[in-house]
Amino acid sequence: MGRYIIRRLLYMLVVILVVSVITFGLMHAVPGGPFTREKALPEETLKVLNERYHLDDPLWKQYIDYIYAVMVPRITTTPPSTSLQDDFLLSAKIGPVWFRWMNFGPSFKSRSRTVNDIFRDNLPISGQLGVMALFVAILIGMPLGMMAALKQNTILDYLGMGVAIFGVSVPAIVMGPILVWIFGVELKWLPPTGWGAKPPYFLGFLPTKIGWDFFKYAIMPSIALGMASSAVIARLTRATLLQTIREDYIRTARSKGLKESVVIIRHALKNSLIPVVTVLGPLFAALVTGTFVAELIFGIPGMGKYFVTSITNRDYPVIMGTILLYAVFLVIANLIVDILYAYLDPRIRYD
């Protein structure tokens, strides 16, 4: 297992390099630049800005310098400075030396902030929303799928699949305003905009206080974002559980006189979870990276606003940093899914 994880981490580096090359090339293929304005800047001002951010260097040199700053860790005895060029996402003192890693550079749009500053302030909120949406998806999807499978061709089966079809058919861009209108404007049960967690965060991304003040802001965006994913989980759970409960070993377990609840939970459900777990990794990455619409609808100060505006403003460091970080989330989520396979099915080995 250890060698398999190391091998997958090495593959992750290859994936990140490929994603970075494609993203970097597409960014610079678009006409214009980060300092292109409707009213053109004076040539001398534009020249100074390009020299300051090294945009006048050849593209291959810009890419190599960027990848070196992001991917190569630094070990030094010099403490970090307050310079925008010297801001690393990970910076820790280990004995007499400093370990520093991932310098995404300064933002071209927010001149007084670095990309890492934006990540520290806004990325945890997108992560919290993504985790809450995944929790909602599992909480709704798995019970619906189990109910539909165990009560096949009954009213409960049709009801569960009806909810699943509704979740797939109504995207967050439609569900969000409906929830805001009903529960935020008409009933006034929940605040229509905002987010309950404030920095600093525990371990860099977890809210320090989890109570009603947090959940009252998270309920509506989590439901709006998680309903479509819950439909995918419900339909997949139903299909795999129906197949599993018809296997010979399930009939054998029943013939031994085991309780139906033990047969379903201990034997059938665990073995039917492998296809469901397969989609949880990509679903989690999709929810974390796809919070942009929900953040805009509910006024959540996550990464959505910065990423969307960075594309229109051609803020290269924010675009590159966000896409690379989300690519890491996706690869790690898939790695966790593969490791869970071995737990759910002892026959699976990665030696």
TADAZI-V507839 format. One line per field, one symbol per residue. ss: DSSP state (H for helix, E for strand, C for the rest). phi: phi as a letter, one per 20 degrees, with the letter a starting at -180 (. if undefined). burial: I if it has 16 or more other C-alpha atoms within 10 Angstrom, else O. A space follows every 10 residues. Layout:
ss: ???
phi: ???
burial: ???
//
This chain:
ss: CHHHHHHHHH HHHHHHHHHH HHHHHHHHHC CCCCCCCCCC CCHHHHHHHH HHCCCCCCHH HHHHHHHHHH HCCEEECCCC CCCHHHCCCE EEEECCEEEE ECCCCECCCC CCCEHHHHHH HHHHHHHHHH HHHHHHHHHH HHHHHHHHHH CCCCHHHHHH HHHHHHHHHC CHHHHHHHHH HHHHHHCCCC CCCCCCCCCC CECCCECCCC CHHHHHHHHH HHHHHHHHHH HHHHHHHHHH HHHHCCCHHH HHHHHCCCCH HHHHHHHHHH HHHHHHHHHH HHHHHHHHHC CHHHHHHHCC CCHHHHHHHH HHCCCHHHHH HHHHHHHHHH HHHHHHHHHH HHHHCCCCCC C
phi: .fffffffff ffffffffff ffffffgeff gnbfdfcfdf fggfffffff ffdmeefgff fgfffffffe eefdcbeeff eefffdddfd bbedmedddc bmdenfffee feceffffff edfgffffff fffffffffe ffffffffff dgmdffffff fffffffffd fffefggfff ffeedfelec ffcobeecff dflnbeffcd bffeffeeff fffgeeffff ffffffffff fffffeffff ffffffnfff fffffedfff fefgfffgef fgffffffed egfffffeme eefgffffff ffelegffff ffffffffgf ffffffffff gfffcffecd f
burial: OOOOOOOIOO OIOOIIOOII OOIIOOIOOO OOIIIOOOOO OOOOOOOOII OOOOOOOOOO OIIOOIIOII OOIOOOOOOI OOOIOOIIIO IOOOOOOIII IIIIIIIIIO OOOIIIIIII IIIIIIIIII IIIIIIIIOI IIIIIIIIII OOOOOIIOOI IOIIIOIOOO IIOOIIIOII OOOIOOOOOI IIIOIIIOOO IOOOIIIOOO OOOOIIIIII IIIIIIIIII IIIIIIIIII IIOIIOOOOO OOIOOOOOOO OOIIOOIIIO IIIIOIIIII IIIIIIIIII IIIIIIIIOI IIIIIIIOOI OOIIIIIIII IIIIOIIIII IIIIIOIIIO IOOOOOOOOO O
//
